[in-house]
Amino acid sequence: MNENSQKQKAGNGSTNLQIGQQNNTYVNGVTLSEVRELIADKIPVVIGEAKAATEQRFSELLKVLLPVLNKPEILSGLSLPENQAVLRLVAEQVTGTDDINDYRILSEFLSQRIQNNGDKVKTTNIEYAIRTIKDLSDEGLLVLSVVGCFFHFTANALKIEGVLQKMNDLYAAILKGNHLPINNSWLEHLDLLKTIRINTVVSSPKFEDVFNEQYSYLLEYGILRGSEQHIEALKLLDSEKMTHLWFSINQRHPEYLLIKIPSLEYIKNISKSPVDGTPFTDSQKQVLSKIVGMYDSKKETLNFLVDKIKEYPELSEVRDWWNQHLSPGFQLTQMGIVIANSNVHQMNPDLPPMIEELS
């Protein structure tokens, strides 16, 4: 320990750890020094060589936690006793794991727990996840993260190629050159930890079927140029003084036109026109929805989508793995989603929470 280490009196049943001093930040009655002392004094008792190992683990955990603890909103949240209890719970996990990645996920759990204080459903799942992470295998974490992204992230792009690229990049960040497990041992492991719910009655849907349904809008041909629908769509745009530049040519089928939006949900949230920057009204949103509803029934085939997926290596690997493990079917529990979300989010803090859109 460094020269600035401070002595601490260990409580009953705890290990006395020396922690270097930091800035004595004060927020709502809680100082950073007090927070550090709180968690150091509550590590479960260990003796002999295990004590030195625990001190080393705690030191590593603290390095990961400090950036989180230095945030004013986190220190402010720690003025509440329930959040202090969770901080102690996080610190106690060092006796069960020496994995730095586990510590990063634990720090994300702590942040999410404080941010969601008062929501008992979310906080209960987070606290169970804190106790579970030390028992979760690397391949189990990999599966949860991949499946979580598969079902609970939506990528926004103007073309299907943009969606596939974003999802490929996301899977590449999760896999980090590792491969998904070949056998099914992870299935029972995750079921035992209550992070998935197995359904032996039905199989899971194929990877491409989920993509085909989720991004169906980007696989449609659009409106045939010069058709009655095209003429009617132009009249609708004119009625709201909207530029015809909302239309773009379908590069795969140049005789068709598409509205420049990344998803149907996007229309509801437009505040300014991405075409000319003007404020957007509800009536203009209705015009776009009507035009999209006028699209031709033609769309790309499932074989087209499969061929496209094969152009992206990580996406193709996940598809192959997924389609080989369709039975028995399973879904992530809320705790499984919490773990997957925290792992993915600590890799890329700019990502939105799962079940929201990946822009």
C-alpha positions in Angstrom: 0.0 0.0 0.0 1.2 3.6 -0.6 2.3 6.1 2.0 -1.1 7.8 2.1 -2.7 4.6 3.4 -5.0 5.1 6.3 -5.6 2.7 9.2 -9.0 1.3 9.6 -10.5 -0.7 12.4 -12.0 -3.9 11.2 -15.5 -4.8 12.3 -16.4 -8.2 13.7 -16.1 -10.9 11.0 -14.3 -8.7 8.5 -10.9 -8.3 7.0 -8.9 -5.1 7.8 -7.9 -3.6 4.4 -5.7 -0.5 3.9 -7.0 1.8 1.2 -5.2 4.8 -0.2 -6.9 8.2 0.4 -8.7 10.0 -2.4 -10.3 13.4 -2.6 -12.8 13.7 0.2 -15.7 14.5 -2.1 -18.8 15.4 -0.1 -22.3 14.9 -1.6 -25.5 14.8 0.4 -23.8 13.7 3.6 -21.6 11.1 2.1 -17.9 11.4 1.4 -15.8 9.3 -0.9 -13.5 8.4 2.0 -16.6 7.2 4.0 -17.7 5.1 1.1 -14.3 3.5 0.8 -14.2 2.7 4.5 -17.7 1.3 4.4 -16.9 -1.4 1.8 -13.4 -2.1 3.1 -14.8 -2.9 6.6 -17.4 -5.3 5.4 -15.4 -7.9 3.4 -16.1 -11.4 4.8 -13.5 -12.7 7.2 -10.7 -14.8 5.7 -7.4 -16.1 7.2 -4.0 -17.1 6.1 -3.0 -16.8 2.5 -6.6 -16.2 1.6 -6.4 -12.9 3.4 -3.7 -11.6 1.1 -5.6 -12.8 -1.9 -8.7 -11.0 -0.7 -6.8 -7.8 -0.2 -5.4 -8.0 -3.7 -8.9 -8.7 -5.2 -10.4 -5.9 -3.2 -7.7 -3.5 -4.5 -8.5 -4.5 -8.1 -12.3 -4.2 -7.4 -11.7 -0.7 -6.0 -9.8 0.4 -9.1 -12.8 -0.6 -11.2 -15.3 1.0 -8.8 -13.6 4.3 -8.2 -14.7 5.9 -11.6 -18.3 5.0 -10.7 -18.0 6.2 -7.1 -16.5 9.5 -8.2 -19.7 10.4 -10.0 -21.8 12.9 -8.0 -25.1 11.2 -8.7 -23.7 7.9 -7.4 -22.3 9.4 -4.2 -25.6 11.2 -3.8 -27.5 7.9 -4.2 -25.2 6.3 -1.5 -26.7 8.6 1.1 -29.6 6.1 1.2 -29.1 3.0 3.4 -30.4 0.5 0.8 -27.8 1.7 -1.7 -25.1 1.4 0.8 -26.2 -2.2 1.5 -25.9 -3.0 -2.2 -22.4 -1.4 -2.3 -21.4 -3.8 0.6 -22.9 -6.7 -1.3 -20.8 -5.8 -4.4 -17.7 -5.7 -2.3 -18.4 -9.1 -0.7 -18.2 -10.7 -4.1 -14.4 -10.5 -4.1 -14.3 -13.8 -2.1 -16.0 -15.5 -5.0 -14.2 -14.2 -8.0 -10.9 -12.7 -9.1 -12.1 -11.9 -12.7 -11.6 -8.3 -13.6 -14.5 -8.5 -16.1 -16.8 -9.6 -13.2 -15.7 -6.5 -11.3 -16.6 -4.3 -14.3 -20.0 -5.9 -14.5 -20.4 -5.5 -10.7 -19.7 -1.8 -11.1 -22.3 -1.6 -13.8 -24.8 -3.4 -11.5 -24.1 -0.9 -8.7 -24.7 2.1 -11.1 -27.9 0.6 -12.4 -29.1 -0.3 -8.9 -28.7 3.3 -7.7 -30.3 4.7 -10.8 -33.3 2.5 -10.5 -33.8 2.9 -6.7 -37.5 2.6 -5.9 -38.3 0.2 -8.7 -38.5 -3.0 -6.7 -38.8 -5.2 -9.8 -35.6 -3.9 -11.4 -33.6 -3.6 -8.1 -34.5 -7.2 -7.0 -33.2 -8.6 -10.3 -30.1 -6.5 -10.1 -29.3 -7.7 -6.5 -29.8 -11.3 -7.5 -27.5 -10.7 -10.5 -24.9 -9.4 -8.1 -25.0 -12.6 -6.2 -25.0 -14.7 -9.4 -22.1 -13.2 -11.4 -19.4 -15.1 -9.5 -21.0 -18.4 -10.5 -21.6 -17.6 -14.1 -19.2 -19.2 -16.6 -17.5 -17.3 -19.3 -19.4 -19.2 -22.0 -22.6 -18.6 -20.1 -22.0 -14.9 -20.0 -21.2 -15.0 -23.8 -24.4 -16.8 -24.5 -26.5 -14.4 -22.4 -24.9 -11.4 -24.1 -25.4 -12.6 -27.6 -29.0 -13.8 -27.1 -29.8 -10.6 -25.2 -28.6 -8.5 -28.2 -30.5 -10.8 -30.6 -33.9 -10.3 -28.9 -33.5 -7.0 -27.1 -31.6 -4.6 -29.4 -32.9 -2.9 -32.5 -30.4 -1.4 -34.9 -31.5 1.7 -36.8 -30.3 2.2 -40.4 -31.7 3.4 -43.7 -30.7 0.1 -45.4 -30.6 -3.5 -44.3 -26.9 -3.5 -44.9 -26.5 -0.8 -42.3 -28.5 -2.9 -39.8 -26.4 -6.0 -40.5 -23.2 -4.0 -40.1 -24.2 -2.6 -36.8 -25.2 -5.9 -35.4 -22.1 -7.5 -36.8 -19.9 -4.9 -35.0 -21.9 -5.5 -31.8 -21.4 -9.2 -31.9 -17.7 -8.7 -32.7 -17.3 -6.6 -29.6 -19.0 -9.3 -27.5 -17.2 -12.3 -29.0 -13.7 -10.7 -29.0 -12.4 -13.6 -31.1 -14.0 -16.2 -28.9 -16.4 -18.8 -30.2 -19.8 -19.7 -28.8 -20.0 -23.1 -27.0 -20.4 -26.3 -29.2 -22.2 -28.5 -26.7 -25.3 -27.8 -24.6 -23.8 -27.7 -21.2 -24.4 -24.0 -21.0 -28.2 -24.6 -21.2 -28.4 -26.4 -17.9 -25.9 -24.1 -16.4 -27.9 -21.0 -17.2 -31.2 -22.7 -16.2 -29.7 -23.6 -12.8 -28.7 -19.9 -12.3 -32.2 -18.9 -13.3 -30.9 -16.6 -16.1 -32.9 -18.5 -18.7 -36.3 -20.2 -18.9 -36.3 -23.4 -20.9 -39.4 -24.3 -23.0 -39.4 -28.0 -24.0 -42.7 -27.6 -25.9 -41.6 -25.3 -28.7 -38.3 -24.6 -30.5 -36.8 -21.1 -30.9 -37.4 -19.3 -34.2 -34.6 -19.4 -36.8 -32.2 -16.5 -36.7 -33.1 -15.2 -40.2 -36.9 -15.4 -39.3 -36.4 -13.1 -36.4 -34.4 -10.6 -38.5 -36.9 -10.9 -41.3 -39.8 -10.0 -39.0 -37.9 -7.3 -37.0 -36.5 -5.5 -40.1 -39.3 -6.3 -42.6 -39.7 -2.6 -43.4 -36.2 -2.4 -44.9 -36.8 -5.4 -47.1 -39.8 -4.0 -48.9 -39.5 -2.7 -52.4 -41.4 0.5 -51.8 -43.6 2.5 -54.2 -43.4 1.9 -57.9 -42.4 5.1 -59.7 -45.1 6.6 -61.8 -47.8 4.4 -60.3 -51.1 5.7 -58.9 -49.6 5.2 -55.4 -46.6 7.3 -56.3 -48.8 10.2 -57.6 -51.0 10.0 -54.5 -48.0 10.0 -52.2 -46.7 13.2 -53.8 -50.0 14.8 -53.3 -49.9 13.9 -49.6 -46.4 15.5 -49.3 -47.6 18.6 -51.1 -50.6 18.9 -48.8 -48.3 19.4 -45.8 -45.7 21.4 -47.8 -43.1 18.5 -47.4 -40.2 18.2 -49.8 -40.3 15.3 -52.3 -36.7 14.6 -51.1 -38.3 12.4 -48.5 -38.2 9.8 -51.3 -35.0 7.9 -52.1 -34.4 5.4 -54.9 -34.3 1.7 -53.9 -30.8 0.9 -55.0 -31.6 -2.8 -55.4 -34.7 -2.0 -57.4 -34.3 1.5 -59.0 -37.9 1.5 -60.3 -39.1 1.7 -56.7 -38.9 4.6 -54.2 -38.6 4.5 -50.4 -39.2 7.0 -47.6 -35.9 8.0 -45.9 -36.6 6.6 -42.4 -34.6 3.9 -40.5 -37.7 2.3 -38.9 -41.5 2.7 -38.6 -41.1 3.6 -34.9 -38.8 6.4 -36.0 -41.7 8.4 -37.4 -43.4 8.7 -34.0 -40.3 10.4 -32.5 -39.4 12.9 -35.3 -39.1 16.4 -33.9 -37.2 17.9 -36.8 -37.2 16.9 -40.5 -33.9 15.1 -41.2 -34.3 16.3 -44.8 -34.5 20.0 -44.3 -34.3 20.6 -40.5 -37.8 22.1 -40.2 -40.0 21.4 -37.2 -42.1 18.3 -37.7 -45.9 18.2 -37.0 -48.2 15.4 -36.1 -50.0 15.7 -39.4 -46.7 15.4 -41.2 -46.0 12.2 -39.3 -49.4 10.9 -40.4 -48.4 11.6 -44.0 -45.3 9.5 -43.8 -47.2 6.7 -42.1 -49.8 6.7 -44.9 -47.1 6.7 -47.6 -45.3 3.7 -46.0 -48.7 2.0 -45.8 -49.0 2.4 -49.6 -45.9 0.4 -50.3 -46.1 -2.4 -52.9 -46.5 -5.9 -51.4 -43.2 -7.1 -52.9 -40.3 -7.6 -50.6 -36.9 -9.3 -50.6 -37.0 -13.1 -50.1 -35.7 -14.9 -47.0 -32.9 -16.4 -49.2 -31.8 -12.8 -50.0 -31.5 -12.0 -46.3 -29.6 -15.2 -45.5 -27.1 -14.5 -48.3 -26.7 -10.9 -46.9 -26.1 -12.2 -43.4 -23.4 -14.5 -44.7 -21.4 -11.5 -45.8 -20.8 -10.5 -42.2 -18.5 -13.0 -40.4 -19.6 -12.5 -36.7 -23.2 -12.2 -37.7 -22.9 -15.4 -39.7 -21.2 -17.2 -36.9 -24.0 -16.3 -34.4 -26.6 -17.3 -37.0 -25.0 -20.7 -37.5 -24.7 -21.3 -33.8 -28.3 -20.1 -33.1 -29.9 -22.3 -35.7 -28.1 -25.4 -34.3 -29.6 -24.8 -30.8 -33.2 -24.2 -31.6 -34.5 -27.0 -29.4 -35.3 -26.9 -26.6 -36.5 -23.3 -26.9 -35.6 -20.9 -24.2 -35.8 -17.2 -23.3 -33.9 -15.0 -21.0 -35.3 -14.2 -17.6 -35.4 -10.6 -16.3 -32.2 -11.4 -14.4 -30.6 -12.8 -17.5 -31.4 -9.6 -19.4 -29.9 -7.6 -16.5 -26.7 -9.5 -16.7 -26.5 -9.4 -20.5 -27.3 -5.7 -20.5 -24.7 -4.8 -17.9 -22.0 -6.9 -19.7 -22.7 -5.3 -23.1 -23.0 -1.8 -21.6 -19.7 -2.0 -19.7 -18.1 -2.8 -23.1 -19.8 0.2 -24.8 -21.4 2.7 -22.4 -22.8 4.6 -25.4 -25.3 1.8 -26.1 -28.9 2.3 -24.9 -30.4 -0.1 -22.4 -31.7 -3.4 -23.9 -35.2 -3.3 -25.3 -34.4 0.2 -26.6 -33.0 1.0 -30.0 -29.4 0.8 -31.1 -28.9 3.9 -33.2 
